[in-house]
Each structure stands twice: as C-alpha cells, then as structure tokens.
Amino acid sequence: MPRSCYSRSAQFLLLSSLFAGLAFAAPILTVTAPAPQTFVEQRTNPLTTVTFTVTNNSTTQAYILDFAAEIIAPVPGDPDDVVSNNGTLSASTFINPGGTGTYSFQVFNPLGDPTDCCDPGLNPISFFIEMSPMLTQPNQATVTTNNYGFFFFPTTGSSTGRENAGTLNALLNCNTAAACSQVATNIGNGNQALLFSNGVLGNPYPAVTSVTVNDTPEPGTWLSFASGCFLLGASRKIRQAQ
C-alpha cells in the first residue's frame, strides 16, 4: 500500500475513533426524575415528596453543588388545582466520585377541593442543577430548610472555579417561577453564564416530572397548569485552586 494511502487510512481511523468516543461519552452528571404522581385533590401537608437523583459519573472528581432549582410550571388554572412547594427540602451539597445525591422537595395542594367536578390539575415540575469540581468539602452532607424561597449553603465548601456575580444576582433576584425558569433556561442555552466558570449542568437539563391532582369522580377533561418555584442557591466565597 502506498504510504500516502496508509497515512490517510490511519488518519481516518484515528478521527473516527475520536468522534465515536465523543459521541458515546457519558455525561458527568446524570439526573433521574421520579415517576409522575397522581392524587385526589386534598389539603394534606405535604401531599407528596418529589425526589430527583443525581449521579456523578466521574471516577476521580467530587462535585460541589452550585445551584439547584425546582420549578412548577407557572400556568394559571383553577386555584384548587395548584400544587406548591411547602419549603421543606433536603439537598446533597456535594457528590463523591461514582456517588449519587438526592434533591427532595415536598409539595402540597393548599386549596384542594375534590368536589368541584371536573377540573383536573396537571402540574409539570422541572429540575435544574449545576455542579462544579470541588476544592474543599462543605461541613454538611445535606441541608434542610423550612423557609419557602431561597437557601444559602455554608461558605465552608468551595469550587475550583470562579463564581459569576451576574449569574448569582440573576438567580437571587428572580421572584416568580417564570422568571427563575427563564434564568435557569438561559444558563442552559448559553445566554447566561454558568454560576461557576467550570460548572457542569445535569443531563437532562432540566429533568421533568409532574404531580396531577384530580377531582372525584375522575374528570374527563384536562385544564391548566399550576405555579410555584423553589430555588437552591449555593453562596460560597470565591476560592481558586492554588
């Protein structure tokens, strides 16, 4: 075989292998959404717990939480069809190599009325998450808060990247589910910088599930969505690896 042909063949095989490796490379963070849930409308608090599981597929690097947001689609509907966050949650602040972390949110149906047939409420729930390579470990493995809205993690843990002040400000100042969803979406499509310079987004981003509340008897038509939002913000001192 002429040398030129051999070289071209070898280059083609090398490039094919590289592209194949890129195409089938596993994402660093895999997010598993819970199965959709359905209930009869009720004012039980909580109605249910929604838990997303994140797997760190790296075998060598721990990842620290930059931010996570759980957002219930802000589409108006009959008030008794709405499910909202009650503010109680638990979240893994970091995930070791090959490990998993859980992010749990309790929701309730504050105005649930199963007797006003028939107006079912389908509430899509989206989960956005960014993590970055961990420099120092937080002093807590998980965190819990009973306050609806924003949560700040201890400043004892740090990322190897730089925090973007503009993105942090955008996350902390979105005051509706629609606004927070837009900020999180912009981070995913590149219209807003990552919160940390070397942040990694969950895959899929967002992960989606739903909670449906029905009247009794079973309704025959579907109406609108509900609204709500819960945002986790990791506010950490900017530290870089030396």
N, C-alpha and C positions, 0 to 999 in steps of 0.2 A: 504494500500500500504506500503510495506517495506520502512524503512527510506532511505536505500541506493538508491532505485529506485526513490524515491521522490527527493532526492538530485541531482541525475543525470538528472532527467527531468527538475528540476528547473535550473540547470546549463546550460542545452542545450537551454532552452527558453531564458535565460539571454544572452547567447552568440549569439543566433540567432537575438535577438533584437538589440544587439550592432552592429553586422555586417550589419544588414538591415539599421540601422541609418547611418553607414559609407558609404554604397553603394549609398544611395539616398540623402546624404548631398549635398546641393547646393554649388557650388564653391563661393569663396568670391568675385572674380571679374569676371563678365560675359562680354564678348566682343561681340558686334553685328556689323558685317561687312555690308557695304552698298551693294546694288544690283549691279551686273556688269553693265557697261555702254558701249554703242557703238556709235561712231561718224564717219562721213565722215572726212577724213584727212583735217586738216586746221591749220593755224598758229595763230589762236586766242589765246590770252594770258589773262586769263587762258582758257584752253579748258573746264575744269570742276573742281569741288571740290569733293574730296573723304573724307568722314567723318566716322570715327569709333566711336561707342558709348560704353562706359564702365560703367557698373552698379556695385556699391558697395553693396553687399548683406548683409553685416554686419548691424545689427540694433543698434550697440553700438560704433563702432570704425570708425573714419575717417582715410582715407588712403591718403598718400602723394606720388606724382609721383617720382619714382626713375629714370626710363628712359623709353622712347618710341622710337621705330624705325619703319619707314615706308619704305619698300624696294621694288623696282620694279625689277623683275627678270632679272639678268644680262646675258641674252642670246642674242648673236648678231643677227641682222637682217638688212633689208634694212633701211638706216638711216631715211627715211621718215615715217617709221612705229613706231618710237620710241616716247614714251611719257615720259617726265621727270618732276621732281619737279621744280617749279619756285621759291621755297624758302619761299613762304608765307604760314603761318600756324597759327593755334590757338590751344592751348592745355590747358586742365584743370590741374592746378598744384596740386589740391587735390580734393577728393570726400568725402562728408559728409556721415554718415550712411544712408543707404537706398537711396542715391542720384545717379545721373548719371553725367558723364563727357564726353565731346566730344573732338576729336582729328582730326582736319581738315587739309588736305593737298591739295594745288592747283597744278594741273599738266597741262602741255601744250605739243603741238605737234610741236616742233620748226622747223622741216623740212618737215612738212606735204605737200604732193603733191597728190591730188586725181585723177590725170590724167594718172599716170603710171600703168595702169591696168596690172596685178591684183595681188596685194601683201598685203593682209590684215595683220595687226599687232595686235596680242593678247598680252597684257601686264599684266601679273599677278602681283598683289600688295599684299604684306604681311605686317601685323602689329603686332609688338611685344611690350609688355608692362610689366613692373614690378612696383609695388607699395608696400609700407610698412606702418605699423601703424604710424600715425602722432603724433609727440610730440608737435611741435609748428607750427602754420599755416603760410604759405608764405604770403607776403604782397600783392600778386596779385592772383586773382582767375583764370585768364588766362594769357597767354603770347603770343606775336606775334613777329615774326622776318621776315625780308625780305632777310636775308642772307642765301644763299644755304650752307648746310653743318651742322655744329654742333651748338647747342644752349645751353647756360648755364642759369639755373634758378637763381634767387636771393638766397643768402645764409641765408635769414631771416627765412625760414622754415626748419624744421628738422625732422628726423625719430627717432624712438625709437631704431633702430638697428645701427650696426656699418657698415660703408662703407668699401668695399673691394677695396684696391688700385689697385690690379692687374686687377680686372674686369673693373674698371673705366679706367685704362690705355688702356686696350684692346678695349673698346668702343670708346675712343677718338682717337685712332691711326689706326682704320680700315679705309682705304682710298679708298675702292671700295665697290660697292654694294655687290659683292660676299663675300668679307672679313667681312663686317658688318653683313651680313646674317649668316655667319658661327659663329661669336662671339655670336650673339643672339640665334642661334640654340644650341650652346654649353651650354649656360646658362639654356636653357630649358631641355636638356638631362643630366645635371649634370656634364658635362666635364669642365664647367667653373662655378666658384662660383657665387651666386647671387650678385648683386651690393650691396645690403644691407643684413645683416645677417638674418633678419626676413622678407625678401621680399616675396611677393606673385605675381605669374605670372597670366596674364589674361587667361581666358578659353573661346574659344580655344587659343592656343599659337603655332603658330601665327593664327590670323584671316586673311582670304584671300578674296580678290575680284579681279576685273580686269577692265581694260579700253582697249577697242578694237578700232582701227582706220582703216577704210576701204577706198578703192578707190571707184570711181564712174565710171562705174556701179558696182553693188555688185560683189565682187570677188568670184571665185569658188574654190579656194584652200587656205589653211592656211600655212603660213610660220612661221617665227621665232618670238621670244620674244624680248623685249627691256630691257634697263637697267636704273638704277637710284637708288638713296637712299637718305633718309633723316633721320637723327638721332637726337633725343632729348636727351640731357644728363642733368640730374639734378646734378649739382655740389654743394654740400652742405657741410658745416662744420660738422665734426663728432661730434654728440652730443648723449649722452645716457641719458635715464631717470634716475633721481637721486633716 
